[in-house]
Amino acid sequence: MKFPGITRDPRVMDGRACVRDTRVTVATILGLLAEGHSQRVILENYSYLTSEDIREALTYCAWRMEEQEIQLST
């Protein structure tokens, strides 16, 4: 799956997934939402982000967290 709005650069934020070449990590967006901040408040505080950026960060996280079954040898 491709996420054009999510970038990873080892020179930026230690290579963590960031929103569109910014220093705002996907984890920051998720943490703010988990703390109860609304999308409106996040966009007010990070005026260079868009609603689509938040949506893509959530989609990226869901994709990364998807469970995978691994066959274990017995």
The first five atom37 places (N, CA, C, CB, O) and aatype in JSON, in Angstrom:
{
  "aatype": [12, 11, 13, 14, 7, 9, 16, 1, 3, 14, 1, 19, 12, 3, 7, 1, 0, 4, 19, 1, 3, 16, 1, 19, 16, 19, 0, 16, 9, 10, 7, 10, 10, 0, 6, 7, 8, 15, 5, 1, 19, 9, 10, 6, 2, 18, 15, 18, 10, 16, 15, 6, 3, 9, 1, 6, 0, 10, 16, 18, 4, 0, 17, 1, 12, 6, 6, 5, 6, 9, 5, 10, 15, 16],
  "atom_mask": [
    [1, 1, 1, 1, 1],
    [1, 1, 1, 1, 1],
    [1, 1, 1, 1, 1],
    [1, 1, 1, 1, 1],
    [1, 1, 1, 0, 1],
    [1, 1, 1, 1, 1],
    [1, 1, 1, 1, 1],
    [1, 1, 1, 1, 1],
    [1, 1, 1, 1, 1],
    [1, 1, 1, 1, 1],
    [1, 1, 1, 1, 1],
    [1, 1, 1, 1, 1],
    [1, 1, 1, 1, 1],
    [1, 1, 1, 1, 1],
    [1, 1, 1, 0, 1],
    [1, 1, 1, 1, 1],
    [1, 1, 1, 1, 1],
    [1, 1, 1, 1, 1],
    [1, 1, 1, 1, 1],
    [1, 1, 1, 1, 1],
    [1, 1, 1, 1, 1],
    [1, 1, 1, 1, 1],
    [1, 1, 1, 1, 1],
    [1, 1, 1, 1, 1],
    [1, 1, 1, 1, 1],
    [1, 1, 1, 1, 1],
    [1, 1, 1, 1, 1],
    [1, 1, 1, 1, 1],
    [1, 1, 1, 1, 1],
    [1, 1, 1, 1, 1],
    [1, 1, 1, 0, 1],
    [1, 1, 1, 1, 1],
    [1, 1, 1, 1, 1],
    [1, 1, 1, 1, 1],
    [1, 1, 1, 1, 1],
    [1, 1, 1, 0, 1],
    [1, 1, 1, 1, 1],
    [1, 1, 1, 1, 1],
    [1, 1, 1, 1, 1],
    [1, 1, 1, 1, 1],
    [1, 1, 1, 1, 1],
    [1, 1, 1, 1, 1],
    [1, 1, 1, 1, 1],
    [1, 1, 1, 1, 1],
    [1, 1, 1, 1, 1],
    [1, 1, 1, 1, 1],
    [1, 1, 1, 1, 1],
    [1, 1, 1, 1, 1],
    [1, 1, 1, 1, 1],
    [1, 1, 1, 1, 1],
    [1, 1, 1, 1, 1],
    [1, 1, 1, 1, 1],
    [1, 1, 1, 1, 1],
    [1, 1, 1, 1, 1],
    [1, 1, 1, 1, 1],
    [1, 1, 1, 1, 1],
    [1, 1, 1, 1, 1],
    [1, 1, 1, 1, 1],
    [1, 1, 1, 1, 1],
    [1, 1, 1, 1, 1],
    [1, 1, 1, 1, 1],
    [1, 1, 1, 1, 1],
    [1, 1, 1, 1, 1],
    [1, 1, 1, 1, 1],
    [1, 1, 1, 1, 1],
    [1, 1, 1, 1, 1],
    [1, 1, 1, 1, 1],
    [1, 1, 1, 1, 1],
    [1, 1, 1, 1, 1],
    [1, 1, 1, 1, 1],
    [1, 1, 1, 1, 1],
    [1, 1, 1, 1, 1],
    [1, 1, 1, 1, 1],
    [1, 1, 1, 1, 1]
  ],
  "atom_positions": [
    [[0.85, -1.18, 0.0], [0.0, 0.0, 0.0], [0.89, 1.24, 0.0], [-0.97, 0.0, 1.23], [1.94, 1.26, 0.64]],
    [[0.47, 2.26, -0.72], [1.26, 3.48, -0.82], [0.6, 4.61, -0.04], [1.45, 3.89, -2.29], [-0.62, 4.75, -0.01]],
    [[1.45, 5.41, 0.6], [0.99, 6.54, 1.38], [1.81, 7.77, 0.97], [1.11, 6.26, 2.92], [2.82, 8.08, 1.61]],
    [[1.38, 8.47, -0.07], [2.18, 9.6, -0.56], [2.32, 10.73, 0.45], [1.56, 10.13, -1.82], [3.26, 11.52, 0.36]],
    [[1.42, 10.82, 1.39], [1.49, 11.89, 2.39], [2.3, 11.52, 3.62], [0.0, 0.0, 0.0], [2.41, 12.32, 4.55]],
    [[2.87, 10.32, 3.64], [3.68, 9.88, 4.78], [5.1, 9.67, 4.27], [3.1, 8.56, 5.43], [5.33, 8.95, 3.3]],
    [[6.06, 10.31, 4.94], [7.45, 10.2, 4.53], [8.31, 9.67, 5.67], [7.98, 11.55, 4.05], [8.0, 9.87, 6.84]],
    [[9.39, 9.0, 5.29], [10.37, 8.51, 6.26], [11.75, 8.87, 5.73], [10.23, 6.96, 6.49], [12.13, 8.49, 4.62]],
    [[12.47, 9.6, 6.53], [13.82, 10.03, 6.16], [14.7, 9.84, 7.39], [13.84, 11.53, 5.66], [14.41, 10.4, 8.44]],
    [[15.76, 9.06, 7.28], [16.61, 8.81, 8.44], [17.2, 10.09, 9.05], [17.72, 7.88, 8.07], [17.63, 10.08, 10.2]],
    [[17.22, 11.18, 8.28], [17.77, 12.44, 8.8], [16.72, 13.28, 9.51], [18.37, 13.24, 7.66], [17.05, 14.3, 10.12]],
    [[15.46, 12.86, 9.44], [14.37, 13.64, 10.05], [13.67, 12.76, 11.09], [13.35, 14.14, 8.97], [13.16, 11.69, 10.77]],
    [[13.66, 13.23, 12.31], [12.97, 12.53, 13.41], [13.41, 11.06, 13.5], [11.44, 12.61, 13.21], [12.59, 10.18, 13.76]],
    [[14.69, 10.83, 13.3], [15.27, 9.47, 13.39], [14.59, 8.47, 12.48], [15.2, 8.97, 14.82], [14.55, 7.28, 12.78]],
    [[14.06, 8.94, 11.37], [13.46, 8.04, 10.39], [12.04, 7.62, 10.7], [0.0, 0.0, 0.0], [11.48, 6.76, 10.01]],
    [[11.44, 8.2, 11.73], [10.04, 7.85, 12.04], [9.12, 8.4, 10.96], [9.63, 8.4, 13.43], [9.43, 9.38, 10.28]],
    [[7.98, 7.76, 10.81], [6.99, 8.17, 9.81], [6.47, 9.57, 10.15], [5.82, 7.16, 9.73], [6.0, 9.82, 11.26]],
    [[6.58, 10.46, 9.18], [6.14, 11.85, 9.35], [5.1, 12.22, 8.29], [7.34, 12.81, 9.28], [4.98, 11.56, 7.26]],
    [[4.38, 13.27, 8.58], [3.37, 13.77, 7.65], [4.03, 14.71, 6.65], [2.22, 14.48, 8.4], [4.59, 15.74, 7.04]],
    [[3.97, 14.35, 5.36], [4.4, 15.19, 4.23], [5.69, 15.97, 4.43], [3.33, 16.15, 3.91], [5.68, 17.2, 4.33]],
    [[6.76, 15.32, 4.7], [8.06, 15.98, 4.84], [8.1, 17.05, 5.93], [8.44, 16.61, 3.53], [8.89, 17.98, 5.86]],
    [[7.25, 16.91, 6.93], [7.3, 17.8, 8.09], [8.02, 17.05, 9.2], [5.86, 18.28, 8.54], [8.48, 15.92, 9.0]],
    [[8.11, 17.66, 10.35], [8.66, 17.0, 11.54], [7.54, 16.52, 12.46], [9.6, 17.95, 12.3], [7.78, 16.16, 13.61]],
    [[6.32, 16.5, 11.95], [5.16, 16.0, 12.71], [5.04, 14.52, 12.42], [3.82, 16.77, 12.33], [4.78, 14.11, 11.29]],
    [[5.24, 13.71, 13.45], [5.2, 12.27, 13.25], [3.76, 11.75, 13.29], [6.04, 11.56, 14.32], [2.86, 12.37, 13.85]],
    [[3.59, 10.6, 12.67], [2.29, 9.92, 12.73], [1.93, 9.67, 14.19], [2.31, 8.57, 11.93], [0.78, 9.83, 14.59]],
    [[2.92, 9.29, 14.99], [2.68, 9.03, 16.41], [2.19, 10.29, 17.14], [3.96, 8.51, 17.08], [1.37, 10.19, 18.06]],
    [[2.68, 11.45, 16.75], [2.21, 12.7, 17.36], [0.73, 12.91, 17.08], [3.01, 13.91, 16.84], [-0.04, 13.25, 17.98]],
    [[0.34, 12.7, 15.83], [-1.08, 12.86, 15.47], [-1.93, 11.88, 16.26], [-1.28, 12.64, 13.95], [-2.96, 12.26, 16.81]],
    [[-1.51, 10.62, 16.31], [-2.28, 9.61, 17.04], [-2.35, 9.93, 18.51], [-1.67, 8.23, 16.83], [-3.4, 9.76, 19.13]],
    [[-1.25, 10.37, 19.08], [-1.23, 10.72, 20.5], [-2.18, 11.87, 20.81], [0.0, 0.0, 0.0], [-2.89, 11.82, 21.81]],
    [[-2.2, 12.88, 19.97], [-3.11, 14.0, 20.18], [-4.57, 13.55, 20.12], [-2.86, 15.1, 19.15], [-5.39, 13.95, 20.95]],
    [[-4.89, 12.73, 19.14], [-6.26, 12.21, 19.04], [-6.61, 11.34, 20.24], [-6.44, 11.41, 17.73], [-7.72, 11.42, 20.77]],
    [[-5.67, 10.52, 20.68], [-5.9, 9.64, 21.83], [-6.12, 10.43, 23.11], [-4.73, 8.68, 22.0], [-6.85, 9.99, 24.01]],
    [[-5.48, 11.6, 23.21], [-5.65, 12.46, 24.38], [-6.98, 13.22, 24.35], [-4.5, 13.44, 24.48], [-7.33, 13.91, 25.3]],
    [[-7.71, 13.09, 23.24], [-9.01, 13.73, 23.15], [-9.04, 15.03, 22.38], [0.0, 0.0, 0.0], [-10.08, 15.69, 22.32]],
    [[-7.92, 15.4, 21.78], [-7.91, 16.62, 20.97], [-8.69, 16.38, 19.68], [-6.46, 17.07, 20.65], [-8.55, 15.33, 19.05]],
    [[-9.49, 17.32, 19.29], [-10.27, 17.18, 18.07], [-9.4, 17.49, 16.86], [-11.51, 18.12, 18.1], [-8.34, 18.11, 16.97]],
    [[-9.86, 17.04, 15.72], [-9.16, 17.35, 14.48], [-9.08, 18.85, 14.29], [-9.87, 16.69, 13.28], [-8.06, 19.36, 13.82]],
    [[-10.12, 19.56, 14.64], [-10.14, 21.02, 14.51], [-9.01, 21.65, 15.33], [-11.5, 21.59, 14.96], [-8.31, 22.54, 14.84]],
    [[-8.84, 21.2, 16.56], [-7.79, 21.75, 17.43], [-6.41, 21.42, 16.88], [-7.94, 21.2, 18.85], [-5.52, 22.27, 16.9]],
    [[-6.23, 20.2, 16.39], [-4.94, 19.82, 15.81], [-4.61, 20.71, 14.62], [-4.95, 18.33, 15.38], [-3.49, 21.19, 14.48]],
    [[-5.59, 20.93, 13.76], [-5.37, 21.77, 12.58], [-5.12, 23.23, 12.95], [-6.56, 21.67, 11.64], [-4.4, 23.93, 12.25]],
    [[-5.71, 23.69, 14.04], [-5.44, 25.05, 14.5], [-4.0, 25.18, 15.01], [-6.43, 25.45, 15.61], [-3.35, 26.2, 14.78]],
    [[-3.52, 24.15, 15.7], [-2.17, 24.19, 16.26], [-1.08, 23.86, 15.25], [-2.09, 23.22, 17.41], [0.07, 24.28, 15.41]],
    [[-1.42, 23.13, 14.22], [-0.49, 22.78, 13.15], [-1.1, 23.28, 11.85], [-0.2, 21.22, 13.11], [-1.63, 22.49, 11.06]],
    [[-1.03, 24.57, 11.64], [-1.75, 25.2, 10.53], [-1.31, 24.71, 9.15], [-1.57, 26.69, 10.6], [-2.03, 24.9, 8.17]],
    [[-0.16, 24.09, 9.06], [0.33, 23.59, 7.77], [-0.17, 22.18, 7.47], [1.85, 23.61, 7.75], [0.12, 21.65, 6.4]],
    [[-0.92, 21.57, 8.39], [-1.52, 20.26, 8.14], [-2.93, 20.42, 7.6], [-1.53, 19.4, 9.42], [-3.55, 21.48, 7.74]],
    [[-3.42, 19.36, 6.97], [-4.78, 19.35, 6.44], [-5.56, 18.18, 7.03], [-4.78, 19.27, 4.88], [-4.98, 17.29, 7.66]],
    [[-6.85, 18.19, 6.83], [-7.69, 17.07, 7.26], [-7.23, 15.78, 6.6], [-9.17, 17.34, 6.93], [-7.24, 14.72, 7.22]],
    [[-6.83, 15.87, 5.34], [-6.34, 14.7, 4.61], [-5.06, 14.15, 5.25], [-6.08, 15.05, 3.14], [-4.85, 12.94, 5.27]],
    [[-4.2, 15.03, 5.77], [-2.98, 14.58, 6.45], [-3.33, 13.72, 7.67], [-2.13, 15.79, 6.88], [-2.72, 12.68, 7.9]],
    [[-4.31, 14.16, 8.43], [-4.72, 13.41, 9.62], [-5.34, 12.08, 9.21], [-5.73, 14.23, 10.47], [-5.04, 11.05, 9.8]],
    [[-6.17, 12.1, 8.21], [-6.79, 10.88, 7.71], [-5.74, 9.89, 7.21], [-7.79, 11.21, 6.58], [-5.82, 8.69, 7.48]],
    [[-4.75, 10.39, 6.49], [-3.72, 9.5, 5.97], [-2.85, 8.95, 7.1], [-2.85, 10.24, 4.95], [-2.42, 7.79, 7.04]],
    [[-2.58, 9.75, 8.12], [-1.81, 9.25, 9.27], [-2.57, 8.11, 9.96], [-1.54, 10.4, 10.27], [-1.96, 7.11, 10.34]],
    [[-3.86, 8.27, 10.11], [-4.67, 7.21, 10.72], [-4.7, 5.95, 9.85], [-6.1, 7.7, 10.95], [-4.6, 4.84, 10.36]],
    [[-4.83, 6.14, 8.55], [-4.86, 5.0, 7.63], [-3.52, 4.28, 7.65], [-5.2, 5.46, 6.21], [-3.48, 3.05, 7.64]],
    [[-2.43, 5.03, 7.66], [-1.09, 4.45, 7.72], [-0.92, 3.63, 8.99], [-0.02, 5.54, 7.64], [-0.41, 2.51, 8.96]],
    [[-1.35, 4.19, 10.1], [-1.23, 3.48, 11.38], [-2.05, 2.2, 11.37], [-1.68, 4.38, 12.54], [-1.57, 1.15, 11.82]],
    [[-3.27, 2.25, 10.87], [-4.11, 1.06, 10.81], [-3.46, 0.0, 9.95], [-5.51, 1.41, 10.27], [-3.48, -1.19, 10.29]],
    [[-2.87, 0.41, 8.83], [-2.19, -0.53, 7.95], [-1.01, -1.18, 8.66], [-1.72, 0.17, 6.67], [-0.8, -2.39, 8.55]],
    [[-0.22, -0.37, 9.4], [0.95, -0.89, 10.11], [0.57, -1.82, 11.26], [1.79, 0.25, 10.63], [1.32, -2.74, 11.59]],
    [[-0.58, -1.58, 11.85], [-1.0, -2.35, 13.02], [-1.8, -3.59, 12.68], [-1.8, -1.48, 13.94], [-2.16, -4.38, 13.56]],
    [[-2.08, -3.78, 11.4], [-2.89, -4.92, 11.0], [-2.21, -6.22, 11.47], [-3.09, -4.94, 9.46], [-1.0, -6.4, 11.32]],
    [[-3.01, -7.09, 12.03], [-2.46, -8.34, 12.55], [-2.04, -9.25, 11.42], [-3.48, -9.05, 13.44], [-2.67, -9.3, 10.36]],
    [[-0.97, -9.95, 11.65], [-0.5, -10.95, 10.71], [-0.4, -12.28, 11.44], [0.87, -10.54, 10.08], [0.13, -12.35, 12.54]],
    [[-0.9, -13.31, 10.81], [-0.75, -14.64, 11.38], [0.57, -15.23, 10.93], [-1.92, -15.55, 10.98], [0.89, -15.22, 9.75]],
    [[1.31, -15.75, 11.88], [2.59, -16.38, 11.58], [2.52, -17.82, 12.07], [3.78, -15.6, 12.24], [2.21, -18.08, 13.23]],
    [[2.81, -18.73, 11.18], [2.79, -20.14, 11.54], [4.03, -20.45, 12.38], [2.74, -21.03, 10.27], [5.16, -20.26, 11.93]],
    [[3.81, -20.93, 13.58], [4.91, -21.31, 14.45], [5.16, -22.8, 14.34], [4.62, -20.91, 15.9], [4.22, -23.59, 14.3]],
    [[6.41, -23.16, 14.29], [6.71, -24.6, 14.24], [6.55, -25.19, 15.64], [8.14, -24.85, 13.69], [6.85, -24.54, 16.64]],
    [[6.08, -26.43, 15.67], [5.89, -27.08, 16.98], [6.85, -28.21, 17.19], [4.47, -27.59, 17.11], [6.82, -28.86, 18.23]]
  ]
}
